[in-house]
Amino acid sequence: MFRRIIAPLMITSIVAGCSSTNPNTPSTTGAGNAPPPVSAAQVDATPSLAFTPPTIALNVGGTVTFAFGSVGHNVFFDNDPAGAPATIDGVNANTSVQRAFPVAGVYKYYCHIHPGMSGTIVVGGGGNTGDDSTGSSGYNRLK
């Protein structure tokens, strides 16, 4: 009985000990695989009550086109960071509206018609800058 328990544990330990990662090999998982920032992107406000894609990496000065399908939506940005584009109020269906992002930062936005429907646009960087600066809304900001 002792051998039935110990043998599998030893094999597991040996296999786990042999697996290692090379620090010079690029990561294939996690934030290291975030797509590079783009100059223009599109966010679809879908009938399933989601913004797709939910997060976009954008160059400073880039633009996002919000494409509204058959279900009415709107887009309201947090006021932090300063420089957030104007809201897209009303009930927008079967139309597209474009917004420019001239200031680096993390812009969180919401549909006020559908609670829980939200997205994020990261402008001028890949997310967290390594410090703990947060705005009044508690979201990390880029400097």
Secondary structure, 3 states (H helix, E strand, C coil): CHHHHHHHHHHHHHHHHHCCCCCCCCCCCHHHHCCCCEEEEEEEECCCCCEECCEEEEEEEEEEEEEECCCCEEEEECCCCCCCCCCEEEEECCEEEEEEECCCEEEEEECCCCCCCEEEEEECCCCCCCCCCECCCCCECCC
